[in-house]
Amino acid sequence: MIEELMRKLAREAEALQTELNVTIPNEIRKAVELGDLKENSEYKAALERQQFVQARLGQLHERLSKLASIDVAQIPTDKVGLGSRITVVDEKTKEQEVYHLVFGDSVEFEEGQVTMSSPIGRALLGKEVGEDVFLRLPTMTRRLKVVGLQTIHDTA
């Protein structure tokens, strides 16, 4: 999971680096050739895009650095942690729900995926099978019971 996310972020960084080094300079050069830069919307748009790409590249490089420093061996094998797939039962409705704990910067979330910083993610983190989870929501508190756990180690 970590390697997959790192590959995805690296591909995005590579595409943005190409845009920053090739595409945007060409757009700026063409805009400069049009003349007066004060009222040149193409020039302003290219500069704004350049700033955005530089900022996004900074974010990607920072995230890649943090991901590279994660030691999977430090993630518990018997408790909810990063990459865990958790099955819970709502004590009130008896409905079963499955959650998958992911990074907060995942580009596209699939159904059932929650970030570790979300309320449900924080409530589940560190729980074991059989433990109760109290999820405090603005209008109520849900009581869930962990009935299944598949950690990142099980999926590797």
Summary of the structure (lengths in Angstrom):
residues: 156
radius of gyration: 22.2
end to end distance: 8.2
largest distance: 70.4
contacts: 424
relative contact order: 0.14
helix: 47%
strand: 20%
